[in-house]
Amino acid sequence: MSDEKRHPENAQKNGKEFEIPREFEVGASPEQVWDAVTRNTGGWQWPMEFEPKQGGAGPFHSVLTVWDPPHRLTVRSDDPDALPPFQTSNQLDYTIEPRDGGARSWVRYVHSGIFVDNWDDYYDGADKHTDFYLHTLRQYVTHFAGRTAAFTTLDAPAASANESALAALGRALNLPENAAAGARVRVQGPDGAALDTVLDYRNDWFIGLRTDTALYRVFGRGRWGAPVGLTVHDFAPDADAARTADDWSAWLDAVYG
């Protein structure tokens, strides 16, 4: 992305605009992608509710300015009280088009809005998180489309708010340092339980693990001064979000205690 696009000149009072666009194809129908971004959001990001109509209510006091299933969704919030303290405006826009007779989809996603203060840091964080979230969306519609997850989200202790914390978590999982995305790996979770996984994502900031019944997402946010985050999207019939939270919370406390 050009410096001009990353640093728009159209400065706003109390902030500056940003735009983070992405395009991708995925082996899922437009209806499956639409379901993921409007109904089963807990399967890949976090649970959100949408009033299914143009002008309807969305999360964080947002409004659905475009509701055209399964082709176009635009969600906008201009309520600073409902947004993080570093934002005064936020918009998410999805365009979904069929490919291969509807067996596949082309998706264009644009996250835009206004950041205040520390613009470069907030842009950097949002930019990198976008790639991980959209990768997880693709994992969801490819492997778990239409399924509802028992969703768990946790923050590790404050001691994990540093740039070496993600590597420490990888060692605690017994994740081989040389394992790259796509590798099949057996990791060690709470109480020493072995998990047979696919390492579906790995870089300096994030780790993604997929089993036959769940997605595990690890957010190494030390670069942005925040603790490690963990989300579990469990699709097993007996999934219990409260039990998952207890197990992984104790495990994180041990890793960073």
N, C-alpha and C positions, 0 to 999 in steps of 0.2 A: 504494500500500500504506500502511495506517495506521501511525502511529508505534508503536502497541501491537504490531502484527505484526512491525515491523522490530526492535523492541527488546523481546523477550519478557521478562516479569518472572520467569520460572522459571529463575533463575540456578543454575548448576551449580558445584560445587567446581572450581576451576582453569579456569573458562570460563563461557560463556553460550550458550544454544541459539540457533540461527537456523533460518529456513525461507524458501526461495525457490521459490514455486509459479508455474507457467506452464501455459497451456492454448492449444491451436491445432489447426486442421484443416489437412490437407495432401492433395494429390492423389496418394496412394499407398495401396496396400492395407495392412491390418494386418500381413500377412506380410512385406511389404517394409520396413515400419518396424521390425518385430521383428528382421529380418535385420540392419538397420543398427545397432541398439543392442546386439546380442548377438554378431554375427559379423564384419561388415564395418565395424567401428568406425574403422579407419584411413582410411576413405573420407570421414570428416567431423570426427573428433576426433583420436584416436591409437589405434594397435593395442592391443587388450585381449583377454584370453582369459577365457572363462567355462566352468566345468564345468557342463554342461547338465542340472541337476537341482536341486530344492529342497534346500538344505543344501550345495550344491556351492561350490567355491572360485571367487572372483572376483579382480580386480586389487587390489593394495595390501592383501593379506591380508584381503580382504573375504569375506563369506558371502552366498550367494543365499538370502535369507529367504523370498522368493516367486519361483517359477519356473512360470509358467502361460502357455506360448506359444499364440497370439501376443497375449495380452491383458494380462498383468501381470508386471512384473519389479521386484523390490526387492533392492537390493544394499547391504549394511551392513558397515562396518568400525569396530571399537572398539579397534583396536590403535594406540596413539600412536606406536609405533616405526615403523610402516609409513605413517603419515600425515605431511603437512607439519608443521613445528614449531609452527604456529599452530592446529592442530586436535587434538582428542582423540577425536572421533567424526565419522563421515561416512555419510550414507545418500542413495542415489539411488532414486527410485521412479517407474516409468513405468506408466501405465494407457493402454491402446490399445483403441479401440472402432471398429467399422466404420461407415461412412456411405455412402450411395448404393449399397447392395448390396455393399459391400466395395471399391468403386472409390476411395473416399477413407477417411481415418482421422481420428478425433478423438483427440488425445493430451493427457493431463495429466501433467506432469512436476513433481516436487517434490524439491528438493535441501535436505537438512536435516542438522543435526549440532551440534557445539559448537566455537566459536572461542574461543581464549584470547588475551589481550592485544589491543590495537588493534582491538577488535571492529568499530567503525564502518568502518575502512579495509578490513578483510578482507571485511566484508559488501558494501561498495560494489564492490570488485573482483569478488567472486563473482557479484553481481547483474548487473553489466554483461557479464561474460564469459558468463553463462548465455544472455543474449539472442543473442549472437554465435554461440555453439555451436549453439543450437537453430535459428537461421537457417541455419547451414551444414548441419545435419541435413536440413532441408527442401530445401535446394539438392541435396544428395546424392540423396535418394529421388525427387526430381522429375526430375533430369537424368542420374543415374548409378546408379540402383537396381540392386543385386545385383552391381555390379562391384567388384573388389578393386583398391585403389590401391597404387602404389609411394609410400610415405609418407616425407616428409623434414621434420625439424623443426630449426630453427636459432635461436640467439640472436645478435643483433647485438653489436658491441663495447660495452663498459661506457659509452662516451661517449654512447650512445643512451638512457641512463636519465634522460631529462628530458621535459618536456611538449611541447617543440617538435620532438622527434625524428620523430614521425609525419608532420608536415608536410614535413620534410626528405626523408623517404623518398618521399612523394608527388611532390615536385619531381624527384627522381632518376628516378622512373618516367615523367616527363613527363605526369603525370596532371593534367588541367586542374583548377584550383582550384574552378571553379564546376560541375564535373561532379557530378551527384547520382546516388543509387542508381537503377539501371535504365538508365543511359546506356551506349551502346556506345562504347568508347574503345580507341585503340591506344596501348599503353604500351611503354616500352623496358626490356628486361631485361638479363641478363648479356651481355657482348660486343656490346652495342648491338642485340641481337635484338628485333625488333618482335613484340609479342603482341597479337592482336586479341581483346579481352575484353569481357565485360559487367561493369560495376561493380555488383555485386549487393548491396554493403553499404558504407556510409560514415557515420561519425560522428567525434567528436573522439578516439576511442580505437581504432577498428578500421577496416580496409579489407578488403573481400572482392572478389576478381576471379575470374571464371569464363571459361574458354575452352571449346572443343568437347571438350577432352580432360583438363582439369585444373581444380582449385580451388586458388587462392592465398589464404591467410589471413594478414593482417598484424595484429599485436597491439602497439599503442602503450601500453606498460605504464609509461611514465614517471610517470604520476599516482601509481602505487603503488611508485615507487622501483626499478623493474626495467627492464632493457633491452628494446628492441624484439624481438619474436619473429616468426618466419615459419614457416608450415607450407605444404607443397606436397603435394597429394593428386593424383597423376598417374595417369590411367587409360589412357594410350596403350599400345599393345601393346609398344612398345620402351622403355617408361619404365625409367629407371635411377636409383634413389634416391641412390646414391653419387655419380654424376655431377651430379645436381641439387644435392646438398649442396655439392660443390666449386664449382660455378658460382655459386650464390647466396651462399655464404659469402664468396667473393672480392668479389662485388658489394656486399654489406653492409659489408665492411671498407673498400671504397673510399668508400661513402657517408658513413661515420662516422669515417674515418681522419683 
